[in-house]
Amino acid sequence: MAGTSTGAALDALEELEETAKPFLLLRGVYTRPLTDAQRDAIAP
C-alpha cells in the first residue's frame, strides 16, 4: 500500500482489509444482489 504518510498508507490498508472481509467470508456461498428498488430504498 502507498500513501503520503504512514498513517495514510495504514488507512488505505485498513480499507482494503474491510473490503476483502465479505469476499473471504462468503466465498462459494450463493448471494443475491439487491434489486434496483431495494437499492433505492436504502440509498441516502
C-alpha positions as CSV (number, residue, x, y, z in Angstrom):
1,M,0.0,0.0,0.0
2,A,1.1,3.5,-0.6
3,G,0.2,6.9,0.9
4,T,1.5,10.3,1.5
5,S,2.3,9.3,5.1
6,T,2.5,6.1,7.2
7,G,-1.0,7.0,8.6
8,A,-2.5,7.4,5.1
9,A,-1.0,4.1,4.0
10,L,-2.4,2.3,7.1
11,D,-5.8,3.9,6.5
12,A,-5.7,2.6,2.9
13,L,-4.7,-0.9,4.1
14,E,-7.5,-1.0,6.7
15,E,-10.0,0.0,4.0
16,L,-8.7,-2.8,1.7
17,E,-9.0,-5.3,4.6
18,E,-12.6,-4.3,5.3
19,T,-13.4,-4.6,1.7
20,A,-11.9,-8.1,1.5
21,K,-13.7,-9.5,4.6
22,P,-17.1,-10.1,3.0
23,F,-15.5,-11.7,-0.1
24,L,-13.5,-14.1,2.0
25,L,-16.4,-14.9,4.4
26,L,-18.8,-15.5,1.6
27,R,-16.5,-17.3,-0.8
28,G,-18.6,-20.1,-2.5
29,V,-21.8,-19.0,-0.9
30,Y,-24.7,-18.1,-3.2
31,T,-25.5,-14.4,-2.9
32,R,-28.3,-12.4,-4.5
33,P,-27.7,-8.7,-5.4
34,L,-30.2,-6.1,-4.4
35,T,-32.8,-5.2,-6.9
36,D,-32.9,-1.6,-8.1
37,A,-36.0,-0.9,-5.9
38,Q,-34.2,-2.4,-2.8
39,R,-31.1,-0.3,-3.6
40,D,-33.2,2.9,-4.0
41,A,-35.0,2.2,-0.7
42,I,-31.8,2.2,1.3
43,A,-30.0,5.0,-0.5
44,P,-29.5,8.2,1.5
